[in-house]
Amino acid sequence: MPAEAGAPIVAKRRKAVPSGAVPILAPVETRDRGRRLAWSTAIFSLATGVSRILGLVREIVARRYFGVDGSGINAFTVAFQLPNLFRQLVADAALSAAFVPVFSELLERGERARAWRVASTLFWLILLVLGGLTALLIVAAPLIIAPFDLADEDLGITLSRLLFPIVTLLGVSGIVVGILNSYEHFSVPALTPVFWNLAIIVGLVVGVPQTDSTTSALYVYAGSILVGTVIQVLLPLPWLRGLDGRLRMALDWRDPAVKQVLVLMVPVMLGLGLINFNALVGTFFASRYIDPTLAPAAIDAAFRVYMLPQGMFSVAVATVLFPAISRLAARADFEGFRRTVSLGLRQIGFLLLPASAASTVLAEPIVRLLYERGAFGAEETEVVAESLAAFSIGLTFNGMMLMLNRGFFGLQAPWTPTGVALGNLALNTLLFAALYRVGIWGVPLAISLANIAAASALLFLLRRRLGRIDFRETSAALLRIVGASVVLAAVCYGVWEPLDDALGRSFWAQLLSLGTALAAGLAAYLISCRLLGVRELDALLSLRSRLRRA
């Protein structure tokens, strides 16, 4: 074994260091970093935004055919959530979060050949292990589905078996995406879900009208998801050719870096899995204790709308910054690490607080415009809108959790967010038990309240670990942004209500009233941010100038 392969990666960065021991970023450098972040985030957000909008189109098409009220679509919702949970538990998200810091550190140390050998080993190990796990899940599907008390349990079992292979497919994709992100290539991985969504939309539009029953139509839906996932896995592969290495057949599991990724995966897997397990526990309460023929699909429909700003903004910021904070941690540049994480939190607040305010006060017209057609009626609009408003309360905190988790992963200290996620699961379960009685919207409200608590705990623990985290500057910026978001909410509702009364409820009338309200609210928000001195607006304005020059 070469000497370099035997060298473990040791992270000696557990205590706060005096400010004099590391270079402190000057204000100009901080502004430049903010502008670079805004530019990278804008490109990533644009790519992600296209995929999220297509995802919303996919949901609109699916709700037109299936609605949210019925045993079939609710069985599908549970069947799809199960492989999603296992995928998030052991596949792409958990794997990338454990892989990127180790791979980035090897690149930072100049050990590129070893980095690619480690990546190749993990690629084949993941393929073998997740292939076996997928086969086990397919066999055990009846036992996994049984606790949800579905009205059509046999359909749920068959659909879950069709969908479980996405666990393996997205597991190997996690390595490919992790490599590209480590080289700061974000756009291509962000665009692959575009083709995933397109494949599903085409499958629904072409296939569903050819079926003669809801059950057959749902099989078409599940098959389209599987085909789309294969496309999503294959598309990024050509972009690996332009890098300084390649994936090859290798099983060097004795390399300490391979072991380190696998060791890091355990708490990362538990942490991310526990976060996503909350949604499954919520589905359990919704299906068993509220309404198995309405509640799971209604909550899922609201969640899809809620995830649009989440995916466009917080995921973009956290993904763009993750390799950078991993490299800063590898260099023990804690001052740069603190400032970068704080910058990410402020950018997430700047982008998500207004989105939260708008989707809370305009939940009903948003849901009506997007979903109310075909099998989706006015009664379903009310239920889904209540759930969307409840989800929106915790939107910003969920985005901050993502950034703070990435901070701990970059420090290669993933057990802390795992502990927080475990506490979050316990709190969430208690809140589910307390709030499901108020109705379907009690489940997303419980998730929002638990996310607020978890984000606060993560911020406290990261600040405690680093000694400080620019808390005063960050909290002052967020208070200004909250003030501007309140103005946005008031303007949005104040503009929408009279227009809605005057124009009526045709599609184009709704589009005009809602679009005008959102445009007016956005203008009021930007003006308020300027008047309140929100510095995050400067990065946006510099981005506009850069786009003009480009």
C-alpha positions in Angstrom: 0.0 0.0 0.0 1.4 3.4 -0.9 2.4 5.6 2.0 -0.1 8.2 1.2 -3.0 5.7 1.4 -2.1 4.8 4.9 -2.2 8.4 6.2 -5.4 9.0 8.1 -7.2 12.3 7.8 -7.2 13.8 11.3 -9.3 16.9 12.0 -7.7 18.8 14.8 -10.2 21.6 14.9 -12.4 21.0 17.9 -11.8 24.0 20.1 -12.2 27.7 19.4 -9.0 29.4 18.6 -8.0 33.0 19.5 -8.7 35.5 16.8 -5.1 36.3 16.6 -4.1 32.8 15.6 -5.9 32.8 12.3 -6.3 35.4 9.5 -9.3 37.6 10.1 -11.3 38.6 7.0 -11.5 42.3 6.4 -14.9 43.8 5.7 -14.0 44.2 2.0 -13.1 40.5 1.8 -16.3 39.6 3.5 -18.3 41.7 1.0 -16.5 40.0 -1.9 -17.2 36.6 -0.4 -20.9 37.6 -0.1 -21.0 38.7 -3.8 -19.3 35.4 -4.9 -21.8 33.6 -2.8 -24.7 35.5 -4.4 -23.4 34.8 -7.9 -22.8 31.0 -7.3 -26.1 30.8 -5.4 -27.9 32.6 -8.2 -26.6 30.1 -10.8 -27.4 27.1 -8.6 -30.8 28.6 -7.7 -31.6 29.1 -11.3 -30.8 25.5 -12.2 -32.6 24.3 -9.1 -35.5 26.6 -9.6 -36.1 25.2 -13.1 -36.2 21.7 -11.6 -38.4 22.8 -8.7 -40.9 24.5 -11.0 -41.0 21.4 -13.2 -41.5 19.4 -10.0 -44.5 21.7 -9.2 -45.8 21.1 -12.7 -45.4 17.4 -12.1 -47.5 17.8 -8.9 -50.1 19.8 -10.7 -50.5 17.2 -13.4 -50.6 14.4 -10.8 -53.2 16.2 -8.7 -55.3 16.8 -11.7 -55.4 13.0 -12.4 -55.5 11.7 -8.8 -56.5 14.6 -6.5 -55.8 14.1 -2.8 -59.0 12.3 -1.7 -59.0 8.6 -2.3 -57.5 5.3 -1.1 -55.3 4.9 -4.3 -53.4 8.2 -4.2 -52.9 8.0 -0.4 -51.5 4.5 -0.8 -49.1 5.9 -3.4 -48.1 8.7 -1.1 -47.1 6.3 1.6 -45.4 3.9 -0.9 -43.3 6.7 -2.3 -42.3 8.2 1.1 -40.8 4.9 2.3 -38.1 4.5 -0.4 -37.6 8.3 -0.1 -36.9 7.8 3.6 -34.4 5.0 3.0 -32.8 6.9 0.2 -32.3 9.9 2.4 -31.1 7.6 5.2 -28.4 5.8 3.4 -28.1 7.2 -0.1 -27.5 10.5 -1.8 -27.9 13.2 0.9 -26.2 11.3 3.7 -23.5 9.9 1.5 -22.6 13.3 0.0 -22.6 14.9 3.4 -20.0 12.4 4.7 -18.1 12.1 1.4 -17.6 15.8 0.5 -15.5 16.8 3.6 -13.1 13.9 3.2 -12.8 14.1 -0.6 -12.3 17.9 -0.4 -9.7 17.5 2.3 -7.7 15.0 0.2 -7.9 17.5 -2.8 -6.8 20.3 -0.4 -3.7 18.3 0.6 -2.9 17.6 -3.1 -3.6 13.8 -2.8 -5.7 13.7 -6.0 -4.9 10.1 -7.0 -5.8 8.9 -3.6 -9.0 11.0 -3.6 -10.2 9.3 -6.8 -9.3 5.9 -5.6 -11.3 6.5 -2.4 -14.3 7.7 -4.6 -14.1 4.7 -6.8 -14.0 2.3 -3.8 -17.0 4.0 -2.2 -18.9 3.9 -5.6 -18.7 0.1 -5.8 -19.2 -0.5 -2.1 -22.4 1.6 -2.1 -23.6 -0.2 -5.2 -23.1 -3.6 -3.6 -24.5 -2.7 -0.2 -27.5 -0.8 -1.3 -28.3 -3.4 -4.0 -28.6 -5.9 -1.2 -30.6 -3.5 1.0 -33.1 -2.8 -1.9 -33.7 -6.6 -2.3 -34.3 -6.9 1.4 -36.8 -4.0 1.4 -38.7 -5.5 -1.6 -39.1 -8.8 0.3 -40.1 -7.0 3.6 -42.5 -4.5 2.0 -45.7 -6.1 3.6 -44.2 -5.7 7.1 -43.1 -2.1 6.3 -46.5 -1.0 4.9 -48.7 -2.7 7.6 -48.4 -0.1 10.4 -50.0 2.7 8.2 -53.4 1.0 8.1 -54.0 1.9 4.4 -57.4 1.5 2.9 -55.7 -0.3 0.0 -52.8 -2.1 1.6 -52.1 -4.4 -1.4 -51.7 -1.5 -3.7 -49.3 0.2 -1.3 -47.1 -2.9 -1.1 -46.9 -3.3 -4.9 -46.1 0.3 -5.5 -43.4 0.4 -2.8 -41.8 -2.6 -4.4 -41.7 -0.8 -7.7 -40.2 2.2 -6.1 -37.6 0.7 -3.7 -34.8 0.4 -6.5 -34.4 4.2 -6.4 -32.5 3.7 -3.1 -29.7 2.0 -5.0 -29.8 4.3 -8.0 -29.5 7.5 -6.0 -26.9 6.0 -3.7 -24.4 5.7 -6.5 -25.5 9.1 -7.7 -24.5 10.5 -4.3 -20.8 9.8 -5.1 -21.0 11.4 -8.5 -22.7 14.5 -7.2 -20.3 14.7 -4.3 -17.3 14.7 -6.7 -18.8 17.4 -8.9 -19.7 19.6 -5.8 -16.2 19.2 -4.4 -14.9 20.6 -7.7 -17.5 23.4 -7.3 -19.6 22.2 -10.2 -23.1 22.7 -9.0 -25.2 23.5 -12.1 -25.2 20.0 -13.7 -26.2 18.1 -10.6 -28.9 20.8 -10.0 -30.2 20.3 -13.6 -30.5 16.5 -13.5 -33.8 16.7 -11.5 -35.2 18.7 -14.5 -35.0 15.5 -16.6 -36.4 13.4 -13.7 -39.4 15.6 -13.6 -39.8 15.8 -17.4 -39.8 12.0 -17.6 -42.5 11.7 -15.0 -44.6 14.5 -16.6 -44.4 12.7 -20.0 -45.2 9.4 -18.4 -48.3 10.9 -16.7 -49.5 12.8 -19.7 -48.9 10.0 -22.2 -49.6 7.0 -20.0 -52.4 7.8 -17.7 -55.0 8.5 -20.4 -54.3 5.1 -21.8 -55.2 3.3 -18.6 -58.7 2.0 -17.6 -58.4 2.3 -13.8 -56.9 4.4 -11.0 -54.7 1.4 -10.0 -53.2 1.1 -13.5 -52.6 4.9 -13.6 -50.7 4.7 -10.4 -48.5 2.0 -11.7 -47.7 4.3 -14.7 -46.9 7.0 -12.1 -44.5 4.7 -10.2 -42.9 3.4 -13.4 -42.3 7.0 -14.6 -40.5 7.8 -11.4 -38.2 4.8 -11.8 -37.4 5.7 -15.4 -36.8 9.3 -14.4 -34.4 8.2 -11.6 -32.3 6.2 -14.1 -32.0 9.2 -16.3 -31.1 11.4 -13.3 -28.2 9.0 -12.3 -26.8 8.7 -15.9 -26.8 12.4 -16.9 -24.0 13.8 -14.7 -21.5 11.0 -15.6 -20.1 12.7 -18.8 -19.1 15.8 -16.7 -16.7 13.7 -14.7 -14.4 13.3 -17.8 -13.3 16.9 -17.6 -11.9 16.5 -14.1 -8.4 15.4 -13.0 -9.3 11.8 -12.3 -11.9 9.1 -13.1 -14.0 6.5 -11.4 -12.6 3.0 -12.0 -12.9 -0.5 -10.6 -11.4 -0.4 -7.1 -12.2 -1.9 -3.7 -9.5 -0.4 -1.5 -11.5 -0.6 1.7 -8.4 -0.6 3.9 -7.7 3.1 3.1 -8.3 5.1 6.3 -10.1 7.7 4.2 -12.7 5.1 3.0 -13.2 4.1 6.6 -13.5 7.7 7.7 -16.3 8.3 5.2 -18.1 5.2 6.4 -17.6 6.2 10.0 -18.9 9.8 9.3 -21.8 8.3 7.4 -23.2 6.7 10.6 -24.1 9.9 12.5 -24.8 11.8 9.2 -27.1 9.0 8.2 -28.8 9.0 11.5 -29.1 12.7 11.6 -30.5 13.2 8.2 -32.6 10.0 8.5 -34.1 11.2 11.8 -35.0 14.6 10.2 -36.8 12.8 7.4 -38.3 10.2 9.6 -40.3 13.0 11.2 -42.3 13.3 8.0 -43.0 9.5 8.0 -44.1 9.7 11.6 -46.4 12.5 10.6 -47.8 10.4 7.8 -48.4 7.6 10.3 -50.5 9.9 12.5 -52.3 11.4 9.5 -53.2 8.0 8.0 -54.0 6.1 11.2 -55.6 8.8 13.4 -56.9 11.6 11.1 -58.1 10.3 7.6 -56.3 7.6 5.6 -58.1 8.6 2.4 -57.2 12.3 2.5 -54.7 13.4 5.1 -51.4 11.8 3.8 -51.9 13.1 0.2 -53.2 16.6 1.4 -50.1 17.1 3.6 -47.8 15.9 0.7 -49.4 18.3 -1.7 -48.8 21.2 0.7 -45.2 20.0 1.3 -44.5 20.1 -2.5 -45.4 23.8 -2.6 -43.5 24.5 0.6 -40.4 22.8 -0.9 -40.2 25.2 -3.9 -38.5 28.1 -2.1 -36.7 25.7 0.2 -35.1 23.9 -2.7 -34.4 27.1 -4.7 -32.8 29.1 -1.9 -31.7 27.3 1.3 -30.5 24.1 -0.5 -28.7 26.4 -3.0 -26.9 28.4 -0.3 -26.0 25.3 1.8 -24.8 23.3 -1.2 -22.7 26.1 -2.6 -21.0 26.8 0.7 -20.5 23.2 1.9 -17.2 22.6 0.0 -15.9 26.0 1.1 -16.6 25.5 4.8 -15.2 22.0 4.5 -11.9 23.4 3.1 -11.9 26.2 5.8 -12.3 23.6 8.5 -9.5 21.5 6.9 -7.2 24.5 7.1 -8.3 25.3 10.7 -9.4 28.7 9.5 -12.1 29.1 12.1 -12.6 32.8 11.5 -13.3 32.3 7.9 -15.5 29.3 8.8 -17.6 31.4 11.3 -18.0 34.2 8.8 -19.0 31.9 6.0 -21.6 30.0 8.1 -23.0 33.3 9.4 -23.2 34.7 5.9 -25.1 31.6 4.8 -27.6 32.0 7.6 -28.2 35.7 6.8 -28.6 34.9 3.1 -31.1 32.1 3.9 -33.0 34.5 6.1 -33.0 37.2 3.4 -34.4 34.7 0.9 -36.8 32.6 3.0 -38.4 35.0 5.5 -40.3 36.9 2.7 -41.2 33.5 1.1 -42.5 32.3 4.4 -44.6 35.5 4.9 -46.1 35.4 1.4 -47.0 31.7 1.5 -48.6 32.1 5.0 -51.0 34.9 4.1 -51.6 33.8 0.5 -51.7 30.0 1.0 -55.3 29.6 -0.2 -55.0 31.5 -3.5 -51.6 29.8 -4.2 -53.1 26.3 -3.7 -56.3 27.2 -5.6 -54.3 28.5 -8.6 -51.9 25.5 -8.7 -54.1 22.6 -7.9 -57.9 23.3 -8.1 -58.8 21.5 -11.3 -59.9 18.0 -12.4 -60.1 15.6 -9.4 -58.9 18.4 -7.0 -61.9 20.4 -5.7 -62.6 23.4 -3.5 -62.8 21.3 -0.3 -59.3 19.9 -1.0 -58.0 23.5 -1.6 -59.0 24.5 1.9 -57.4 21.5 3.6 -54.1 21.8 1.6 -54.0 25.6 2.1 -54.2 25.2 5.9 -51.4 22.7 5.7 -49.2 25.0 3.6 -49.7 27.9 6.0 -48.7 25.7 8.9 -45.6 24.5 7.0 -44.6 28.0 6.1 -44.2 29.0 9.7 -41.1 26.9 10.0 -39.8 27.5 6.4 -36.8 29.7 7.4 -35.8 27.6 10.4 -35.8 24.5 8.2 -33.5 26.2 5.8 -31.2 27.3 8.7 -31.1 23.8 10.0 -29.7 22.7 6.6 -27.0 25.3 6.8 -26.1 24.5 10.4 -26.0 20.8 9.8 -23.6 21.4 6.9 -21.5 23.4 9.3 -21.1 20.5 11.7 -20.5 18.1 8.8 -17.8 20.4 7.5 -16.1 20.2 10.9 -16.5 16.4 10.6 -18.4 16.5 13.9 -21.7 14.9 12.7 -22.8 13.4 16.1 -23.9 16.8 17.4 -26.7 17.3 14.7 -27.5 13.6 15.1 -28.3 14.2 18.8 -30.3 17.3 17.9 -32.2 15.3 15.3 -33.0 12.6 17.8 -34.3 15.2 20.2 -36.2 16.8 17.3 -37.9 13.4 16.5 -39.0 13.0 20.2 -40.4 16.5 20.3 -42.0 16.1 17.0 -43.7 12.9 18.0 -45.1 14.6 21.2 -46.3 17.5 19.1 -48.0 15.1 16.6 -49.8 13.4 19.4 -50.9 16.8 20.8 -51.9 18.5 17.6 -53.4 15.9 15.2 -56.7 16.5 17.0 -57.0 20.0 15.6 -57.1 18.6 12.1 -54.9 17.8 9.2 -52.9 21.1 9.5 -51.8 20.0 13.0 -49.2 17.7 11.5 -47.3 20.3 9.5 -47.7 22.8 12.4 -46.0 20.2 14.7 -43.1 19.9 12.1 -42.7 23.7 12.0 -42.6 24.1 15.8 -40.0 21.2 16.1 -37.9 22.8 13.4 -37.8 26.1 15.3 -36.6 24.3 18.4 -34.0 22.2 16.4 -32.6 25.3 14.6 -32.2 27.1 17.9 -30.4 24.2 19.5 -28.0 23.8 16.5 -27.2 27.5 16.5 -26.5 27.4 20.3 -24.3 24.3 20.0 -22.3 25.6 17.0 -21.7 28.9 18.7 -20.6 27.0 21.8 -18.2 24.9 19.8 -16.6 27.8 17.9 -16.6 30.3 20.8 -18.7 32.8 18.7 -20.5 32.9 15.4 -21.2 36.6 14.6 -24.4 36.1 16.6 -25.1 39.9 17.1 -24.6 40.8 13.5 -26.7 37.9 12.3 -29.6 38.5 14.7 -29.6 42.2 13.9 -29.8 41.5 10.2 -32.6 38.9 10.7 -34.6 41.3 12.8 -34.5 43.9 10.0 -35.5 41.2 7.5 -38.4 40.2 9.7 -39.6 43.8 9.7 -39.4 44.0 5.9 -41.2 40.6 5.6 -44.1 41.9 7.7 -44.5 44.8 5.3 -44.4 42.3 2.4 -47.2 40.2 4.0 -49.4 43.2 4.6 -48.9 44.5 1.1 -49.5 41.0 -0.5 -52.8 40.4 1.3 -53.9 44.1 0.9 -53.4 43.9 -2.9 -54.8 40.4 -3.4 -58.1 40.6 -1.5 -59.7 43.5 -3.5 -58.4 42.2 -6.8 -59.8 38.7 -6.0 -63.2 40.2 -5.2 -63.2 42.3 -8.4 -61.8 39.9 -10.9 -63.3 36.6 -9.8 -61.9 33.0 -9.8 -61.2 32.2 -13.5 -57.6 30.9 -14.0 -56.4 34.1 -15.7 -58.1 36.3 -13.1 -56.5 34.3 -10.3 -53.1 34.5 -12.0 -53.4 38.3 -12.4 -54.6 38.9 -8.8 -52.0 36.6 -7.2 -49.2 37.7 -9.5 -49.9 41.4 -8.9 -50.0 40.8 -5.1 -46.7 39.0 -5.1 -45.0 41.6 -7.3 -46.3 44.4 -5.1 -45.1 42.6 -2.0 -41.7 41.9 -3.5 -41.3 45.6 -4.3 -42.4 46.6 -0.8 -39.9 44.1 0.6 -36.9 45.4 -1.4 -37.8 49.0 -0.6 -38.2 48.1 3.1 -34.8 46.3 3.1 -33.1 49.4 1.6 -34.7 51.7 4.2 -33.8 49.3 7.1 -30.2 49.0 5.9 -30.3 45.2 5.2 -26.8 44.6 3.8 -27.8 41.3 2.2 -29.6 43.4 -0.4 -26.2 44.7 -1.5 -25.1 41.3 -2.7 -28.3 41.0 -4.7 -27.7 44.5 -6.3 -24.1 43.5 -7.1 -25.5 40.3 -8.7 -27.8 42.4 -10.9 -24.8 44.6 -12.1 -22.8 41.4 -12.8 -25.7 40.0 -14.8 -25.9 43.2 -16.8 -22.2 43.1 -17.6 -22.5 39.4 -18.6 
